Amino acid sequence: MARVISALLVLGVSLTGAMAQEAMVIDQTKLYVTDPKACQAIEKQGVDAFMEMDFLSMTFEGGIQSMEFHCNFYDIKKRPNSPLLFVDAVCELPGELYPDTIAIAPYDDTSIQLVSSADTTLAMLGNTETETSSETPAGTTIYHRCDNLSEIPF
């Protein structure tokens, strides 16, 4: 009887953890930005917000965009019962073209974290200007979901 109760407790804890994981879902229909203030700027100024602020934007259909940087997403893979996504991408900077693999996971209720293999490798080699902290390790960027936007094609 004690084994049955122990097994049920373990199963219950496992299911509770799984349900908590499923609660954080990535909304692939929204625009995400690296600076939360950019959501308001885009609502007011549209694409001109890129001229005023330094931020990256990301949609699952359009990839990652900024004034001089672009990553096209070619394949987005997901697994059942997991909020994690795996993305094959081709990225461009002026004069540079490179492939990238990207992992995307929920960060909190309205944000996602994106980990780039190319950025992680560059950071490990010391060839990057990006700042890192204990909250965002090398190669990781936090994107904030823009829930305030009207139907602006972006």
N, CA and C of each residue as an Amber inpcrd file, in Angstrom:
protein
   462
   0.8220000  -1.1910000   0.0000000   0.0000000   0.0000000   0.0000000
   0.8770000   1.2720000   0.0000000   1.9710000   1.2350000   0.7840000
   2.8710000   2.3880000   0.8470000   3.5070000   2.6560000  -0.5090000
   3.8280000   1.5860000  -1.2480000   4.4020000   1.7540000  -2.5880000
   3.4050000   2.4070000  -3.5300000   2.1520000   2.0340000  -3.4350000
   1.1140000   2.6130000  -4.2940000   0.9670000   4.0930000  -3.9920000
   0.9430000   4.4390000  -2.7210000   0.8070000   5.8540000  -2.3370000
   2.0300000   6.6370000  -2.8180000   3.2270000   6.0790000  -2.6390000
   4.4530000   6.7470000  -3.1070000   4.4240000   6.9400000  -4.6160000
   3.9980000   5.9010000  -5.3340000   3.9180000   5.9950000  -6.7920000
   2.9240000   7.0610000  -7.2160000   1.7870000   7.1380000  -6.5340000
   0.7770000   8.1590000  -6.8640000   1.2960000   9.5600000  -6.5760000
   2.0310000   9.7160000  -5.4690000   2.6040000  11.0250000  -5.1530000
   3.6130000  11.4520000  -6.2140000   4.4870000  10.5380000  -6.6170000
   5.4760000  10.8380000  -7.6560000   4.7700000  11.1950000  -8.9590000
   3.7490000  10.4370000  -9.3140000   2.9870000  10.7150000 -10.5320000
   2.3060000  12.0720000 -10.4410000   1.7420000  12.3860000  -9.2910000
   1.0750000  13.6750000  -9.1030000   2.0280000  14.8350000  -9.2270000
   3.2160000  14.7080000  -8.6230000   4.2240000  15.7670000  -8.7290000
   4.6790000  15.9120000 -10.1820000   4.8700000  14.7980000 -10.8660000
   5.2840000  14.8380000 -12.2710000   4.2370000  15.5160000 -13.1220000
   2.9850000  15.1880000 -12.9200000   1.9180000  15.7960000 -13.7040000
   1.7720000  17.2740000 -13.3950000   1.9410000  17.6530000 -12.1250000
   1.8580000  19.0620000 -11.7610000   2.9560000  19.8390000 -12.4670000
   4.1760000  19.2990000 -12.4900000   5.2760000  19.9530000 -13.1950000
   4.9980000  20.0600000 -14.6750000   4.4420000  19.0170000 -15.2760000
   4.1220000  19.0360000 -16.7030000   3.0500000  20.0610000 -16.9980000
   2.0470000  20.1550000 -16.1280000   0.9840000  21.1300000 -16.3610000
   1.5210000  22.5480000 -16.2100000   2.4380000  22.7560000 -15.2630000
   3.0330000  24.0850000 -15.1040000   3.8270000  24.4550000 -16.3400000
   4.5650000  23.5090000 -16.9200000   5.3140000  23.7660000 -18.1340000
   4.3870000  24.1260000 -19.2810000   3.2670000  23.4240000 -19.3970000
   2.3500000  23.6660000 -20.4990000   1.6540000  25.0130000 -20.3830000
   1.5850000  25.5530000 -19.1600000   0.9100000  26.8330000 -18.9660000
   1.6330000  27.9550000 -19.7070000   2.9600000  27.8650000 -19.8350000
   3.7050000  28.9000000 -20.5460000   3.8470000  28.4810000 -22.0050000
   3.0480000  29.1000000 -22.8350000   3.0230000  28.7860000 -24.2590000
   3.5270000  29.9990000 -25.0270000   4.2900000  29.7630000 -26.0680000
   4.7940000  30.8400000 -26.9140000   3.7310000  31.1590000 -27.9630000
   3.2570000  32.3960000 -27.9700000   2.2690000  32.8260000 -28.9610000
   3.0180000  33.1930000 -30.2460000   2.9510000  32.3100000 -31.2280000
   3.6870000  32.5080000 -32.4710000   3.0130000  33.4940000 -33.4270000
   1.9040000  34.0870000 -33.0320000   1.2250000  35.0690000 -33.8790000
   1.6080000  36.5020000 -33.5290000   2.3570000  36.7010000 -32.4610000
   2.6630000  38.0450000 -31.9610000   4.0340000  38.5310000 -32.4070000
   4.2170000  39.8350000 -32.2860000   5.5080000  40.4890000 -32.4900000
   6.2290000  40.5270000 -31.1480000   7.5220000  40.2200000 -31.1440000
   8.3610000  40.2700000 -29.9560000   9.4810000  41.2680000 -30.2010000
   9.8810000  42.0000000 -29.1520000  10.9450000  42.9970000 -29.2680000
  11.9010000  42.8750000 -28.0830000  13.1530000  43.3120000 -28.2820000
  14.1440000  43.2250000 -27.2170000  14.0060000  44.3370000 -26.1870000
  13.3310000  45.4180000 -26.5170000  13.0960000  46.5170000 -25.5810000
  11.5860000  46.6920000 -25.4320000  11.0390000  46.4830000 -24.2410000
   9.5820000  46.5940000 -24.0730000   9.0170000  47.9490000 -24.5050000
   9.8280000  49.0110000 -24.4110000   9.3750000  50.3430000 -24.8370000
   9.1380000  50.4050000 -26.3460000   9.7510000  49.4920000 -27.0780000
   9.6030000  49.4740000 -28.5320000   8.1630000  49.1490000 -28.9410000
   7.4350000  48.4250000 -28.1220000   6.0340000  48.1150000 -28.4510000
   5.2210000  49.3990000 -28.6020000   5.3710000  50.3210000 -27.6520000
   4.6640000  51.6050000 -27.7250000   5.1520000  52.4220000 -28.9160000
   6.4650000  52.4260000 -29.1480000   7.0280000  53.1900000 -30.2630000
   6.5020000  52.6640000 -31.5990000   6.4030000  51.3690000 -31.7380000
   5.8950000  50.7810000 -32.9870000   4.4230000  51.1300000 -33.1700000
   3.6550000  51.1000000 -32.0940000   2.2350000  51.4500000 -32.1700000
   2.0680000  52.8860000 -32.6660000   2.9260000  53.8000000 -32.1960000
   2.8140000  55.2150000 -32.5580000   3.4900000  55.5450000 -33.8860000
   4.6760000  54.9520000 -34.1510000   5.4890000  55.3700000 -35.2840000
   5.6230000  54.3230000 -36.3860000   5.1770000  53.1130000 -36.1400000
   5.3400000  52.0510000 -37.1340000   6.8090000  51.7200000 -37.3340000
   7.2060000  51.4900000 -38.5720000   8.5850000  51.1070000 -38.8930000
   9.5790000  52.2120000 -38.5310000   9.1380000  53.4590000 -38.4810000
  10.0330000  54.5680000 -38.1110000  10.5870000  54.4150000 -36.6950000
   9.9910000  53.5760000 -35.8720000  10.4890000  53.3490000 -34.5100000
  11.9210000  52.8160000 -34.5410000  12.2780000  52.0920000 -35.6010000
  13.6440000  51.5730000 -35.7230000  14.6640000  52.7100000 -35.8290000
  14.2590000  53.8430000 -36.3830000  15.1640000  54.9950000 -36.5140000
  15.4120000  55.6470000 -35.1550000  14.4190000  55.5940000 -34.2770000
  14.4940000  56.2660000 -32.9850000  15.1550000  55.4150000 -31.9010000
  14.9620000  54.0970000 -31.9770000  15.4200000  53.2060000 -30.9030000
  16.2920000  52.0970000 -31.4750000  17.1210000  51.5220000 -30.6160000
  17.9720000  50.4050000 -31.0120000  17.3780000  49.1320000 -30.4000000
  16.6760000  48.3340000 -31.2110000  16.0690000  47.1040000 -30.7320000
  15.9590000  46.1100000 -31.8760000  15.7640000  44.8640000 -31.5120000
  15.4760000  43.8040000 -32.4850000  14.0090000  43.4570000 -32.3710000
  13.4030000  43.1180000 -33.4900000  12.0260000  42.6190000 -33.4690000
  12.0400000  41.2090000 -34.0450000  11.0500000  40.4240000 -33.6460000
  10.9800000  39.0530000 -34.1190000   9.5280000  38.6240000 -34.2760000
   9.2450000  38.0300000 -35.4290000   7.9950000  37.3190000 -35.6330000
   8.3760000  35.9300000 -36.1370000   7.5080000  34.9780000 -35.9080000
   7.8310000  33.6320000 -36.3620000   7.6960000  33.5070000 -37.8720000
   6.9290000  34.3770000 -38.4690000   6.7870000  34.3630000 -39.9230000
   7.9160000  35.1290000 -40.6060000   8.3500000  36.2340000 -40.0130000
   9.3490000  37.0940000 -40.6490000  10.7570000  36.9530000 -40.1100000
  10.9490000  36.2580000 -38.9940000  12.2750000  36.1170000 -38.4080000
  12.6510000  37.3120000 -37.5540000  13.9380000  37.5790000 -37.4630000
  14.4650000  38.6630000 -36.6330000  14.8590000  39.8190000 -37.5390000
  14.4940000  41.0410000 -37.1200000  14.7370000  42.2360000 -37.9240000
  15.3390000  43.3460000 -37.0700000  16.2090000  44.1180000 -37.6470000
  16.6440000  45.4040000 -37.1060000  17.0910000  46.2420000 -38.2890000
  17.6720000  47.3880000 -38.0160000  18.0750000  48.2620000 -39.1200000
  19.1280000  47.6090000 -40.0170000  20.1140000  46.9290000 -39.4350000
  21.1960000  46.3610000 -40.2400000  21.3710000  44.8680000 -40.0400000
  20.3730000  44.2170000 -39.4940000  20.4870000  42.7870000 -39.1970000
  19.1720000  42.1110000 -39.5260000  19.2880000  40.8950000 -40.0840000
  18.0860000  40.1350000 -40.4310000  18.3790000  38.6440000 -40.3310000
  17.4660000  37.8900000 -39.7440000  17.5540000  36.4270000 -39.7060000
  16.2470000  35.8620000 -40.2420000  16.3240000  35.1010000 -41.3130000
  15.1470000  34.4110000 -41.8330000  15.0220000  33.0640000 -41.1520000
  13.8270000  32.7380000 -40.6750000  13.5590000  31.4250000 -40.0940000
  13.1130000  30.5020000 -41.2160000  13.7890000  29.3630000 -41.3710000
  13.4520000  28.4200000 -42.4280000  12.6950000  27.2020000 -41.9360000
  12.9660000  26.7950000 -40.7200000  12.3020000  25.6100000 -40.1940000
  12.1330000  25.7960000 -38.6920000  10.9000000  25.7320000 -38.2290000
  10.6080000  25.8320000 -36.8020000  10.0670000  24.4800000 -36.3650000
  10.7850000  23.8500000 -35.4440000  10.3880000  22.5210000 -34.9870000
   9.9350000  22.5930000 -33.5380000   8.9170000  21.7870000 -33.2180000
   8.4700000  21.6750000 -31.8340000   8.1540000  20.2190000 -31.5480000
   8.0930000  19.8950000 -30.2790000   7.7800000  18.5350000 -29.8560000
   6.4940000  18.5710000 -29.0450000   5.7320000  17.4990000 -29.0940000
   4.5140000  17.4430000 -28.2730000   4.8550000  17.5930000 -26.7890000
   3.9850000  18.2560000 -26.0720000   4.1000000  18.4340000 -24.6180000
   5.3520000  19.1980000 -24.1940000   5.8750000  20.0390000 -25.0570000
   7.0360000  20.8570000 -24.7260000   6.8440000  22.2570000 -25.2890000
   7.1430000  23.2850000 -24.5010000   7.0250000  24.6540000 -25.0180000
   8.2530000  25.0880000 -25.8090000   9.2850000  24.2530000 -25.8830000
  10.5370000  24.6260000 -26.5330000  10.4370000  24.5320000 -28.0470000
  11.1300000  25.4410000 -28.7310000  11.1620000  25.4620000 -30.1910000
  12.6090000  25.4250000 -30.6630000  12.8280000  24.7980000 -31.8150000
  14.1490000  24.7170000 -32.4420000  14.0260000  25.3130000 -33.8320000
  14.8930000  26.2680000 -34.1590000  14.7640000  27.0260000 -35.4090000
  16.0590000  26.9550000 -36.2100000  15.9210000  26.6490000 -37.5060000
  17.0220000  26.7800000 -38.4580000  16.8740000  28.1460000 -39.1120000
  17.9590000  28.9060000 -39.1720000  17.8840000  30.2650000 -39.7040000
  19.1110000  30.5860000 -40.5540000  18.9450000  31.5920000 -41.4110000
  20.0590000  32.1890000 -42.1480000  20.0350000  33.6680000 -41.7930000
  21.1700000  34.1690000 -41.3100000  21.2480000  35.5390000 -40.8200000
  22.1810000  36.3670000 -41.6970000  21.8940000  37.6750000 -41.7400000
  22.6820000  38.5970000 -42.5610000  22.9930000  39.8690000 -41.7990000
  24.2330000  40.2640000 -41.8910000  24.7110000  41.5800000 -41.4980000
  25.2870000  42.1940000 -42.7660000  25.5090000  43.4960000 -42.8230000
  26.1380000  44.0390000 -44.0260000  27.4670000  43.3330000 -44.3150000
  27.5510000  42.6780000 -45.4420000  28.7610000  41.9860000 -45.8520000
  28.9420000  40.5980000 -45.2570000  28.0190000  40.1380000 -44.4430000
  28.1360000  38.8120000 -43.8260000  26.8460000  38.0220000 -44.0030000
  27.0080000  36.7290000 -44.2170000  25.8880000  35.7990000 -44.3130000
  26.3090000  34.5420000 -43.5700000  25.4530000  34.0540000 -42.6430000
  25.8300000  32.8580000 -41.8930000  24.5960000  32.0770000 -41.4540000
  24.7460000  30.7540000 -41.3280000  23.6410000  29.9400000 -40.8170000
  23.6160000  30.0150000 -39.2920000  22.4560000  29.7790000 -38.7160000
  22.3310000  29.7800000 -37.2640000  21.2920000  28.7470000 -36.8570000
  21.4670000  28.1910000 -35.6970000  20.4340000  27.3700000 -35.0720000
  20.0600000  28.0810000 -33.7860000  18.7600000  28.1320000 -33.5280000
  18.2410000  28.9410000 -32.4370000  17.2990000  28.0870000 -31.5920000
  17.4420000  28.1930000 -30.2860000  16.5110000  27.5690000 -29.3500000
  15.6640000  28.6730000 -28.7390000  14.3520000  28.4520000 -28.6720000
  13.4390000  29.4410000 -28.1080000  12.6170000  28.7690000 -27.0140000
  12.5170000  29.4540000 -25.8640000  11.7690000  28.9260000 -24.7270000
  11.0130000  30.0620000 -24.0450000   9.9030000  29.7500000 -23.3880000
   9.2360000  30.7870000 -22.5900000  10.1830000  31.2750000 -21.4940000
  10.1570000  32.5730000 -21.2190000  10.9680000  33.1500000 -20.1480000
  10.0790000  33.4850000 -18.9560000   8.9410000  34.1100000 -19.2680000
   7.8880000  34.3460000 -18.2820000   6.5720000  34.4260000 -19.0580000
   5.5320000  34.9590000 -18.4680000   4.2240000  34.9470000 -19.1260000
   4.1760000  35.7460000 -20.4220000   5.0200000  36.7750000 -20.5650000
   4.9610000  37.6270000 -21.7490000   6.2900000  37.7410000 -22.4920000
   7.2820000  36.9660000 -22.0820000   8.6060000  37.0570000 -22.7090000
   9.1190000  35.6790000 -23.0810000  10.0060000  35.6740000 -24.0690000
  10.6620000  34.4370000 -24.4800000  12.1640000  34.6680000 -24.4580000
  12.9060000  33.5900000 -24.3140000  14.3520000  33.6870000 -24.4370000
  14.7750000  32.9620000 -25.6970000  15.6660000  33.5980000 -26.4130000
  16.1680000  33.0630000 -27.6690000  17.6660000  32.8540000 -27.5130000
  18.1360000  31.6330000 -27.7580000  19.5620000  31.3180000 -27.6470000
  20.0790000  30.9780000 -29.0370000  21.0170000  31.7640000 -29.5100000
  21.6140000  31.6060000 -30.8340000  22.9310000  30.8490000 -30.7120000
  23.0920000  29.7950000 -31.5020000  24.3600000  29.0570000 -31.4700000
  25.4990000  29.9170000 -32.0090000  25.2370000  30.7340000 -33.0060000
  26.2800000  31.6050000 -33.5590000  26.7160000  32.6410000 -32.5300000
  25.7650000  33.2910000 -31.8560000  26.1030000  34.2910000 -30.8430000
  26.8260000  33.6600000 -29.6520000  26.3940000  32.4600000 -29.2600000
  27.0470000  31.7640000 -28.1540000  28.4960000  31.4420000 -28.5020000
  28.7310000  30.9580000 -29.7100000  30.0910000  30.6290000 -30.1490000
  30.9600000  31.8740000 -30.1990000  30.4390000  32.9620000 -30.7650000
  31.2070000  34.2090000 -30.8210000  31.5440000  34.7220000 -29.4310000
  30.6050000  34.6250000 -28.5070000  30.8500000  35.0760000 -27.1330000
  31.9210000  34.2300000 -26.4660000  31.8880000  32.9190000 -26.7060000
  32.9030000  32.0320000 -26.1220000  34.2890000  32.3420000 -26.6700000
  34.3530000  32.7960000 -27.9220000  35.6240000  33.1480000 -28.5430000
  36.0640000  34.5680000 -28.1970000  35.1660000  35.3230000 -27.5530000
  35.4730000  36.7040000 -27.1980000  35.3000000  37.6650000 -28.3570000
  34.5600000  37.2580000 -29.3880000  34.3760000  38.0950000 -30.5810000
  32.9970000  38.7390000 -30.6280000  32.5050000  39.2210000 -29.5050000
  31.1760000  39.8210000 -29.5060000  31.1600000  41.0730000 -28.6440000
  30.2700000  41.9590000 -28.9710000  30.1110000  43.1950000 -28.2100000
  28.9190000  43.1120000 -27.2750000  28.1790000  42.0120000 -27.3030000
  26.9860000  41.9000000 -26.4770000  27.3570000  41.7650000 -25.0110000
  26.5290000  42.3990000 -24.1860000  26.7230000  42.3050000 -22.7460000
  26.0070000  41.0590000 -22.2420000  26.6030000  40.4080000 -21.2580000
  25.9690000  39.2440000 -20.6580000  25.8430000  39.4740000 -19.1650000
  24.9150000  38.7580000 -18.5600000  24.7390000  38.8170000 -17.1170000
  24.3450000  37.4310000 -16.6530000  24.1570000  37.2940000 -15.3500000
  23.7460000  35.9870000 -14.8360000  22.3330000  35.6530000 -15.3020000
  21.5220000  36.6770000 -15.5930000  20.1580000  36.4410000 -16.0660000
  20.1260000  36.0880000 -17.5490000  21.0160000  36.6460000 -18.3200000
  21.0630000  36.3600000 -19.7510000  22.4840000  35.9820000 -20.1380000
  22.7870000  34.7000000 -20.1270000  24.1340000  34.2610000 -20.4880000
  24.4580000  34.5450000 -21.9490000  25.7000000  34.3840000 -22.3040000
  26.1840000  34.6380000 -23.6650000  25.3170000  33.9290000 -24.6960000
  24.9480000  34.6560000 -25.7240000  24.1450000  34.0870000 -26.8060000
  22.6540000  34.1140000 -26.5580000  22.2250000  34.5750000 -25.3820000
  20.8030000  34.5930000 -25.0260000  20.2580000  36.0090000 -25.1110000
  19.1030000  36.1490000 -25.7410000  18.4160000  37.4300000 -25.8330000
  16.9850000  37.2390000 -25.3560000  16.5050000  38.1650000 -24.5420000
  15.1220000  38.1290000 -24.0690000  14.2860000  39.0100000 -24.9970000
  13.1950000  38.4540000 -25.4870000  12.2410000  39.1810000 -26.3260000
  10.9220000  39.3120000 -25.5780000  10.3360000  40.5080000 -25.6290000
   9.0840000  40.8080000 -24.9320000   7.9460000  40.8710000 -25.9480000
   6.8470000  40.2220000 -25.6350000   5.6990000  40.1750000 -26.5380000
   4.9730000  41.5160000 -26.5300000   4.6230000  41.9960000 -27.7210000
   3.8470000  43.2240000 -27.8670000   2.3640000  42.8470000 -27.9460000
   1.6620000  43.0380000 -26.8500000   0.2370000  42.7340000 -26.8170000
  -0.6210000  43.9540000 -27.1410000  -0.0120000  45.1320000 -27.1670000
  -0.7550000  46.3670000 -27.3480000  -0.9980000  46.7450000 -28.8080000
  -0.3860000  46.0610000 -29.7440000  -0.4200000  46.5190000 -31.1360000
  -1.7580000  46.2890000 -31.7980000  -2.1450000  47.2770000 -32.5860000
  -3.3200000  47.1350000 -33.4300000  -2.9410000  46.1900000 -34.5650000
  -3.7690000  46.0710000 -35.5260000  -3.4720000  45.2000000 -36.6710000
  -2.5010000  45.9030000 -37.6150000  -1.2640000  46.0300000 -37.1730000
  -0.2330000  46.6540000 -37.9900000   0.5450000  45.5620000 -38.6820000
   0.5300000  45.5510000 -40.0290000   1.3630000  44.5550000 -40.7060000
   2.8230000  44.9180000 -40.5130000   3.6000000  44.0290000 -39.9680000
   4.9870000  44.3330000 -39.6440000   5.9060000  43.3900000 -40.3430000
